[in-house]
């Protein structure tokens, strides 16, 4: 019997989850909940119910896992705990500094209502988190390095678009090649923020806008661009649509370490991602972990989890026997 999935929200990430469900025969998308008028939302999958968020409670016995696809800034801190009291849930909460607080809130709601939840599934946090953990366990005398990009930072792109005079904009985070090679060499470099990444911005300005002021505002923006070497390109709207419509991303996780009596042997672990579609890949991670959440709930293992708490076999539709025969 297929695992019945519900999706909350219907933006880029939710559509990525929907596409992933179509690749997993043991799963079925049953309902999409939206804050919009349900009659205006057309799903990619035939026969899927579109319902108002306010009607979600009436689906309590009709879905096995709810995938929550809101934003980390304002949506998930309230949505995930609220819906964990009604459903098994999973989200992609990615505000690293607030993960402990979010975990506690979701754990309380899920545990008290006999549901299973998982937060912060994706590639960072998520796949990158697992690789940082594995690396630090295997090479305890070592150092972690994480690089993001080349790829689109949606938060930074949004910050550009909020500047007066900007009609549209996109920002790419780019690892510095020299820093990557220094890490790969096993030399354990001490790297500043500026030495690890650069930022490249492509801006469509409104007619008559002060380009020099826009560029200055971007480059001096605290918490976003001030600590980085930033390049700003002004382009036409046609060029923007042609060359900058995709949401690609990726990055690298390294663990460098040493073993031996005197630490004479150096080791470098490298994990990398190159993604044509950030939301579709993140949606694929959420779908795999939704399967694990369903299985944990069936065993009565309630409360909140992270990727650290889930055995890899629970992600796979294959049996233990099949995994041992073909993957081990």
ROMARDREN-116840 format. One record per atom (N, C-alpha, C): x, z, y. Coordinates in steps of 0.02 Angstrom, whole numbers, plus 50000, padded with zeros to 5 digits. Last residue first. Example, Ala and Ser with C-alpha at 12.3 -4.5 7.8 and 13.67 -1.06 7.14 Angstrom:
BEGIN
506425035449888;506845035749947;506455039450002;506605039049716;506155039049775;506605039049835;
END
This chain:
BEGIN
512884998049852;513395003149848;514075000149829;511984987549845;512254989349910;512844994049906;511514985249714;511674979549757;512024981349823;511274996949642;511504990949607;511784985649654;510815006149734;511435007649697;511715001349663;509634999649775;510175000849823;510835002049787;508884999849657;509084993449687;509654994349736;508705013749642;509045009849589;509295003149617;507975016949757;508645019749747;509045015849695;507165001949818;507195008249780;507905010749776;506984995349985;507224994949916;507225001849883;506684997150116;506114996150071;506324995849998;507645010050198;507605003850161;506965003250120;507765022450254;507635016750299;507455010450261;508135031250157;507445031650180;507255025850227;509485029550140;509045026550090;508315026550113;510095037350242;510035030050249;509545026850200;509195051950294;509625048750244;509545041150247;509135058850452;508805054350406;509305051150359;509705066050555;509355069750503;509065065450447;510215057850652;510685061950614;510365065250553;509135052550719;509465048350668;509955052250626;508095067350722;508465062050754;508785057750699;506445075150716;507075073050687;507445068550736;505225088250724;505585082650755;506255081450721;503985091550593;504405093250650;504775087150675;503985091350409;503695090550476;504175092850531;503905085750263;504485087650305;504295086350378;503015081650168;502865087750204;503445090250246;503215069450113;503525075050078;503375081750112;502635061450206;502315061750140;502585067550098;503565062450308;502915065750317;502545066450250;504585054650255;504695061850266;504035065550273;503965042050257;504165045050194;504285052550200;503775040050396;503195040150351;503375043650285;505105039850436;504665045150461;504045045750416;505555028050376;505835034550356;505385040250377;504805018650446;504725019250373;504985026050349;505335020550572;504625022150561;504485022850486;506595015450558;506525022750559;505795024950554;506275001850563;506605004550503;506515012150501;505725001150693;505314999550634;505615002450570;506795004350776;506205008650775;505785007450713;507614993150751;507844999850733;507245004650727;506814983150807;506974982850735;507224989550710;506814986750941;506194986950904;506304986850829;508154983850969;507924990850973;507264991650934;508064969850955;508494973750911;508284981050910;507154966851057;506984965150988;507424968850939;507784971651175;507164974751151;506984972951079;509004963251175;509034970651172;508364973551146;509414948951105;508824952251133;508864959751122;510684945951062;510334941051104;509734944151138;512014956951048;511294956151041;511024950951089;513234963350959;513154957851006;512434955450999;514134978150924;513494974550923;513514969050976;515354986650822;515154982650880;514474979350869;516514998850785;515844996450770;515614992650831;518055003750720;517714999950772;517044997550746;519325015450700;518675013350676;518325009750733;521015016350671;520515014450721;519885012150685;522395027250642;521815023650616;521345022050674;524125030850605;523575029950653;523015025850621;525205042650541;524795036850524;524185036450570;525815054350578;526205048250585;525795041850571;525515067950582;525105063350619;525425056550627;526345074350495;526495074950566;526085070050608;525655071650376;525955078350387;526085079450461;524135062250408;524825063050386;525085069950404;523195053650537;523255057750477;523995058150459;522215050950685;522855050850648;522815055450588;521085039750774;521315046150747;521965045350710;519715033450865;520415032950848;520645039750824;518245025550858;518545032050845;519265030750826;517165015950963;517805016850930;517915024250914;515875004850987;516035011850976;516695012150938;515274992451100;515764994551050;515795002151047;513904980751132;514434985551149;514854987351090;512414973551207;512854975051151;513374980151172;511244960851262;511654966851272;512104967751210;510014950551349;510544951651299;510924958151313;508754944951392;508914952051397;509434953651343;508654929851494;508704933451430;508904940751442;508714923551615;508054925851592;508094930051529;509744917051686;509734924351682;509054927151659;509714903151704;510314906251674;510254913651660;508454899051756;508804895051706;509334899051668;508114908851850;507664907651793;508034903951738;509214907251938;509074913751906;508644912751844;509074894251981;509664896051942;509554902551905;507884895652053;507914891051996;508504892751951;508254904252155;507764906552106;507774902152044;510054904152182;509364901952194;508904904552140;511134918452215;510964912152183;510234910352199;512514928152251;511854926152276;511704919152249;513374940452163;513284933252172;512574932052199;514504953552172;513824951552188;513814944052200;515424964852073;515404958252103;514674956252113;516234980552072;515604976852069;515654970152105;517024993151996;517174986852030;516574982252018;516135008952014;516345003051976;516584997452022;515505019052081;516095020852040;516385015052001;514385013352142;514935015752184;515575017152144;513285009952063;513815005052073;514445007752108;512535021952027;512425015451997;513045010952002;512845033552094;512595034152025;512485027451990;512605025752256;512845031252213;512495031252146;513005010052312;512455013952285;512715019352238;513895001152366;513975008252386;513435012652356;513514988652320;514184991152302;514274998552317;512214987252378;512324987352305;512974990852289;512494987252515;512044992352487;512134992952411;513304975852527;513584982452543;513154987952511;512364965952493;512974966852452;513274973752463;511434967552598;511224968452528;511834969852484;512244964452707;511974971252701;511744972652630;512514950952683;513074955752687;512824962852678;511244945352692;511604945452628;512174950452627;509784948652757;510484949952775;510894950652711;508564935452734;508834942252720;509574942652740;508014922952745;508184926352807;508484933352797;507074924352598;507294919952653;507424924052716;507764936052481;507204933252518;507464929152577;508954931952352;508764935252415;508154932052446;509354935352194;508964930452232;508714934052294;510894939652120;510354941552166;510024935352196;511804946951997;511554940452019;510904941652056;513254956851973;512564956451995;512394949352017;514244965851864;514154959351896;513414958351911;515434978651843;514724976851850;514674970351889;516604984551718;516444981651783;515694979951784;517324998651632;516804993651641;516814990851712;518505006651629;518165004751567;517674998851576;518985010251753;519435006551709;519075003751646;517975017751809;518125011251838;518555007051792;518055029551730;517445025451730;517595018351755;519725030151657;519215032051706;518605027551698;520505034551506;520195029251546;519685032151594;521905037151416;521435040851459;521155035851509;522155029351255;522225029451328;521715034151361;522665028751114;522255034251143;522325034751219;523255018451048;523685022351094;523315028051128;522655009250966;522755016050940;523165020450986;522314996851007;523014997750988;523145004650958;521014998051050;521134994950984;521854996050960;521255003051179;520945007351128;521085004651058;521804991751239;522194998051237;521915002851184;520764982751228;521374981551189;521804987851185;519844988551318;519674987551247;520304986751205;520564987551437;520394994151411;520214993651337;520644973851454;521264977651447;521134984551418;519284970251470;519664968151411;520294972251400;517994980751514;518634978051537;519074976551476;516284976351483;516884980251466;517514976751493;515004974851598;515514971051563;516104975551547;513294973651634;513854978251622;514354974751578;512394964451751;512724964451686;513284969551686;510824963751832;511504966451831;511764966551760;509764953851935;509954956151868;510674958351869;508354951052043;509044952652030;509154954951959;507364945152181;507464946252109;508204947652098;507314947652317;506724944952283;506764945952208;507844959152433;507994956352367;507334954152335;507454965352548;507754958752555;507914955452489;507814981952499;507464977452545;507834970752552;508004985252327;508344984752392;507954979952436;507464984452202;507134988952249;507454988752319;508304976952125;507674973852148;507304978052199;509314986152092;509454980452137;508814977852167;508614994252002;508874997152064;509034991752115;508394985251897;507824987751935;508044990752002;509704984051853;509374978151879;508764980251921;509914996951805;510304994651862;509984988451894;508994996651697;508935001651751;509304999551813;509464986351616;508804985651647;508704990651704;510904977851605;510674984751614;510004984451651;511374965551494;510944967151550;510774974551549;513124964451443;512404964351435;512034966551496;514554964751344;514244962251404;513494961851393;514064982451336;514064975751363;514514971051322;514934997851337;514294994351337;514374987451367;515965008151237;515925002951288;515244999551281;516645023651196;516045019451194;516065014551252;517755032851098;517685028251154;517045024151144;518465048251042;517915043451043;517945039151105;519905053150950;519565052451013;519025047051008;520585065550836;520525058950866;520125059050929;520505073550701;521005073450754;521005066550785;519475069650614;519365075350658;519895075950714;518865056850551;519505057650586;519445063450637;517625059350496;518145056450454;518835057450485;516875064450603;516925068250540;517505065850497;516965054650699;517245061250714;517315065550652;516305043850634;517015043450653;517325050250664;514985048550619;515385046950560;516135046950577;514645049950758;514645055750712;515085054350651;514745036850806;515155042150837;515205048150790;513785031050723;514485029050716;514965033950750;512625037150770;512825038050700;513565036350691;512605032150902;512655039350890;512905040750819;512395018550883;513035020850912;513135028250898;511065019250834;511605016550792;512295018750818;510625030850946;510395028050884;510975025750841;510525028951127;510645032751065;510335029351004;510905014151067;511255019751099;510785023151148;509935008150985;510645007050970;511095011751008;508675018850919;508855012550953;509575011150937;507815033850943;508025028650896;508135022150934;507345045751006;507995042651024;508255037950971;506485055550880;506615053350949;507285049650953;505195057150766;505895055550774;505995052850844;504075068250677;504255064250736;505005062650734;502695072650579;503415071250581;503565066650639;501495086250584;501695079250591;502455078750592;500825098750595;501005095850530;501105088250534;500715104250717;500145100250696;500275096750629;501885110950743;501275114850745;500665111050721;502825100550738;502825105750686;502175109550684;502505092850853;502455089950786;502405095350733;502705101750962;502065098450953;501975095850882;504045105750942;503515110750946;502835107550932;504715093550948;504725097550887;504165102650886;504525089751081;504215085751028;504185089750963;505275099651147;504565098651163;504205094851108;506555097951091;506205104351085;505455103551097;506875084651130;506825086451059;506415092851051;506955086251269;506445081951240;506335083651166;508105094551276;507455096851303;506875092851273;509095086151218;508935092651189;508255095351212;509045074351306;508825074051236;508685080951207;509525073451433;508895077051424;508635076951352;510665065851431;510725072751454;510095076851440;510195052851391;510615057051347;510615064451367;508805045151386;509145049051438;509555054451403;508075037851292;508795036551299;509125040051358;506875036751167;507085040551226;507845040251234;506095029251081;506775027051094;507055030551157;505065037150951;505185034151017;505925032251023;503725040250838;504425038650848;504505035650917;502585051150745;502785046950802;503535045550801;501085055050666;501805054550656;502055049450709;499845061450783;500125056450738;500845058150719;499465072150865;498945068250832;499205063750776;500545077850923;500025082550900;499465078950862;501245067350969;501495070550908;501015075850882;500675064251090;500445060551032;500715063350966;501355073651172;500615073351170;500375069951107;502735070951155;502445077351133;501685077051126;502695057151207;502895058651138;502645065551116;502225057851344;501855054251291;502045056651221;503155064851422;502485067551413;502125064351354;504365057951408;504375065251410;503685068451401;503955043951413;504095047251348;504105054951353;503755040751556;503245040051503;503385044751444;504835042151645;504215045751659;503715045651601;506055037451583;506055041151646;505425045351653;505895029651469;506175036351462;506105040551525;504345020651442;504995021551473;505235028751470;503535017651280;503565018851352;504275019651377;503185015651146;503635010851179;503645011551255;503025023550996;502885024351067;503405020451107;502215020650851;502845019050885;502705018950960;501465030850735;501375027850802;502055026850833;501045029350564;501565030850614;501385027250679;499815027250501;500295031850471;500835033950521;498095026350554;498785024050556;499255029450528;496865032450539;496905025250524;497615022450527;496595044950583;496615044050511;496715036750490;496615043250724;497045048250691;497115047150616;495915035550810;496295032050758;496735036850717;495375043150908;494905040650858;495255036950802;496425045050996;496265050450949;495785048150894;496435033751081;496935034451027;496715039550975;495715030451190;495355030451126;495815031951067;496575029851296;496095035451295;495705035851230;497205017751278;497565023951261;497085029851255;496105005551209;496335009551265;496695015751240;496664993151091;496224998551113;496525002151172;496634979650987;496924982051050;496424987051079;496934976050817;496504979150866;496894981050928;497454960650751;497654967350772;497174969950825;497204947450716;496814952750684;496994959850703;498834940150731;498104939450726;497794945650693;500104944650841;499864944950772;499094944650772;500364945450973;500654939750938;500384939150867;498904950051074;499484951551031;499734945150997;498364950751234;498344946351175;498974947551134;497424959751346;498034959951306;497944955751242;496234960851411;496734956451442;497374955951401;495474970151347;495254963251342;495754958351371;496014982551384;496174979651318;495984972351312;496744984951537;496094983151508;496234979751441;498174995851505;497824990351538;497124989551509;498735004551422;498435007451483;498065002151523;498475002351244;498705000151309;498365003951365;498925001551074;498595005351127;498895003351194;498634991550938;499054992350997;498644996051049;498524993250760;498234993950827;498784994350880;499184989150642;498464990150642;498174990050712;500394980650556;500204982850623;499444983150627;501114985950406;500554982250436;500414985050505;502424984250283;502144987150344;501584982650371;503094978150184;502794984550166;502474987950227;503684966650237;503044965950200;502714972550183;504364964050384;504364969450335;503704969550297;504244955350487;504784953950439;504814959150383;503254960650566;503104954350531;503634952550480;503944971050625;503444972650574;503274966450533;504664963750722;505014966850666;504534968550609;503654960350812;504014954950777;504384957650715;503324973450857;502824969150823;503154963650783;504504977250920;504264980950861;503774976650822;504484967951025;505044967950977;504854971650913;503354972051092;503334965451059;503914964751010;503854984151139;503294984151092;503244977451055;504844979551229;505034983451170;504474983351118;504064972551327;504584969151288;504764972851224;502454980651311;502964977151349;503464973851302;501314988651275;501404981751251;501854977751299;500865004751204;501175000551255;501244993451228;501085010351046;500845012551112;501225008851166;500585004550889;501065003850944;500735006151008;500445009550719;500145008550784;500695008150836;500485004550548;500845006050610;500385004950670;500415009050382;500005006750439;500315009350504;501235002550246;501255007950296;500905005350359;500284995850110;500694995050169;500665001150214;500425000049940;500005000050000;500445000050062;
END
